[in-house]
Each structure stands twice: as structure tokens, then as C-alpha cells.
Amino acid sequence: MVLTKLLSNENGIVRYMYQPEKDGEPGILLYDKLNNKPEIEKLAENDIKSTFYRDHVFGMIRKNLNNPPKERLLIWY
């Protein structure tokens, strides 16, 4: 599970706060829509040892580039 909140969507850059398991210090992920490039501004405290959570968030961003949700809780089984 990972909580996401849209911070900004300006100048072709979508910027999200993400917090794995809704615990620990959140991180910030960017997606450059013009260059189709994901970027990490700040890793979340609980996402340092793997790419698992940020990959889920980048997938959600890619699927919603034209209408990014303001807040979403991503849950999988």
C-alpha cells in the first residue's frame, strides 16, 4: 500500500508525494511528461532498499497523465 498526493502539475512536470505503508518520512517523485521520464526528487524513508513502491507510483502517474488524481491510496494483493 502506498499513499500518493499530487503536489503540482505545471510546465509538463507532474509532482507527487508518496508514502509507503502510510508510515515514515514521505518521498517526492516527478514525471516529466514532455520527455516521458520519471525522476526521483526525494526517496521515501521506507523505499530506500527497493524500487517496489516507487514503481507502483510511477505506473499510476503514467496511466493518469492527462488527469492526475489529487490523492490516491494504491493497494494491491
Residue frames relative to the residue before (quaternion, step in Angstrom):
aa qw qx qy qz dx dy dz
M 1.0000 0.0000 0.0000 0.0000 0.00 0.00 0.00
V 0.0513 0.7850 -0.6158 0.0442 3.55 -1.05 0.79
L 0.3184 -0.7353 0.5761 0.1618 3.56 -0.95 0.98
T 0.0474 -0.7933 0.6067 0.0202 3.58 -0.94 0.89
K 0.0320 -0.7737 0.6326 0.0139 3.56 -1.15 0.70
L 0.4283 -0.6983 0.5207 0.2405 3.54 -0.88 1.04
L 0.2131 -0.7816 0.5761 0.1088 3.57 -0.77 1.04
S 0.7851 -0.1609 0.1204 0.5858 3.58 1.02 -0.81
N 0.0803 -0.7469 0.6580 0.0518 3.52 -1.33 0.44
E 0.3310 0.7507 -0.4807 0.3096 3.56 0.38 1.31
N 0.8635 0.1209 -0.0839 0.4824 3.56 -1.21 0.62
G 0.7036 -0.4868 0.2622 0.4464 3.58 1.04 0.78
I 0.6380 0.4855 -0.3241 0.5022 3.58 1.29 0.21
V 0.1621 -0.7479 0.6382 0.0840 3.55 -0.87 1.05
R 0.0877 -0.8151 0.5725 -0.0117 3.58 -0.75 1.08
Y 0.0278 -0.8196 0.5706 -0.0443 3.58 -0.71 1.15
M 0.3290 -0.6415 0.6519 0.2351 3.48 -1.30 0.63
Y 0.0071 0.7912 -0.6114 -0.0137 3.59 -1.03 0.71
Q 0.0828 -0.8002 0.5940 -0.0016 3.55 -1.05 0.84
P 0.3046 -0.7744 0.5294 0.1653 3.60 -0.29 1.24
E 0.8563 0.0454 -0.0841 0.5076 3.55 -0.98 0.98
K 0.4561 -0.7025 0.4254 0.3428 3.59 1.29 0.38
D 0.6021 0.5306 -0.3371 0.4923 3.55 1.12 0.79
G 0.7854 0.3135 -0.2398 0.4769 3.56 -1.11 0.65
E 0.7025 -0.4446 0.3550 0.4275 3.52 -1.38 0.00
P 0.3859 -0.7359 0.5011 0.2417 3.63 -0.74 1.00
G 0.3329 -0.7161 0.5762 0.2105 3.51 -1.34 0.32
I 0.3275 -0.7195 0.5747 0.2119 3.57 -1.33 0.03
L 0.0842 -0.7856 0.6130 0.0039 3.53 -0.89 1.08
L 0.1949 -0.7687 0.6021 0.0928 3.56 -1.11 0.79
Y 0.0717 -0.7596 0.6400 0.0906 3.53 -1.26 0.43
D 0.2621 -0.7621 0.5813 0.1120 3.53 -0.67 1.23
K 0.2876 -0.7997 0.5065 0.1458 3.59 -0.25 1.29
L 0.6379 0.5505 -0.3328 0.4233 3.60 1.02 -0.70
N 0.7768 0.2972 -0.1453 0.5359 3.57 1.02 -0.84
N 0.3627 -0.7564 0.4690 0.2764 3.59 1.35 0.03
K 0.4839 0.6781 -0.3949 0.3875 3.54 0.97 0.97
P 0.2800 -0.7445 0.5809 0.1730 3.60 -0.78 1.02
E 0.0420 -0.7962 0.6035 0.0077 3.57 -1.09 0.70
I 0.3245 -0.7195 0.5828 0.1933 3.54 -1.22 0.59
E 0.2151 -0.7597 0.6000 0.1286 3.56 -0.76 1.05
K 0.7800 -0.0953 0.1025 0.6099 3.55 0.98 -0.91
L 0.3688 -0.7263 0.5350 0.2242 3.58 -0.81 0.98
A 0.4762 -0.6343 0.5243 0.3098 3.54 -1.13 0.69
E 0.6423 -0.5527 0.3754 0.3756 3.55 -1.13 0.70
N 0.7666 0.3631 -0.1928 0.4932 3.61 0.92 -0.88
D 0.6602 0.4898 -0.3041 0.4814 3.61 1.20 0.34
I 0.3828 0.7667 -0.4474 0.2559 3.57 1.21 0.39
K 0.7463 0.4462 -0.2340 0.4348 3.61 0.95 -0.81
S 0.7958 0.1531 -0.1044 0.5765 3.63 1.18 -0.18
T 0.4770 -0.6517 0.5011 0.3108 3.56 -1.32 0.07
F 0.3097 0.8207 -0.4487 0.1705 3.57 1.33 0.02
Y 0.7469 0.4075 -0.2345 0.4702 3.60 0.62 -1.09
R 0.6858 0.4807 -0.3083 0.4512 3.58 0.81 -0.92
D 0.5964 0.5541 -0.3702 0.4474 3.61 1.08 -0.57
H 0.6316 0.5178 -0.3245 0.4772 3.59 1.03 -0.75
V 0.6679 0.4927 -0.3026 0.4687 3.58 0.94 -0.86
F 0.6533 0.4992 -0.3258 0.4667 3.61 0.88 -0.84
G 0.6222 0.5368 -0.3373 0.4594 3.60 1.05 -0.71
M 0.6489 0.5083 -0.3029 0.4784 3.57 0.98 -0.87
I 0.6466 0.5144 -0.3232 0.4613 3.60 0.94 -0.84
R 0.6581 0.5220 -0.3122 0.4438 3.61 0.86 -0.94
K 0.6813 0.4970 -0.2825 0.4572 3.59 0.99 -0.85
N 0.7831 0.3152 -0.1358 0.5187 3.58 1.17 -0.57
L 0.1965 0.8308 -0.5054 0.1258 3.61 1.11 0.55
N 0.7111 0.4630 -0.2720 0.4539 3.59 0.95 -0.77
N 0.7940 0.0984 -0.0416 0.5984 3.58 1.20 -0.47
P 0.0610 -0.8459 0.5289 0.0307 3.61 0.48 1.15
P 0.4365 -0.7003 0.4956 0.2712 3.61 -0.83 0.94
K 0.5275 -0.6444 0.4544 0.3163 3.57 -1.07 0.74
E 0.7859 -0.0534 0.0563 0.6135 3.56 1.06 -0.74
R 0.0919 0.7904 -0.6014 0.0719 3.55 -0.99 0.78
L 0.2378 -0.7183 0.6366 0.1490 3.51 -1.15 0.77
L 0.1906 -0.7914 0.5748 0.0826 3.57 -0.52 1.20
I 0.0030 0.7946 -0.6038 0.0635 3.53 -0.72 1.14
W 0.0194 0.7850 -0.6184 0.0311 3.57 -0.99 0.81
Y 0.3467 -0.7327 0.5507 0.1992 3.55 -1.29 0.33
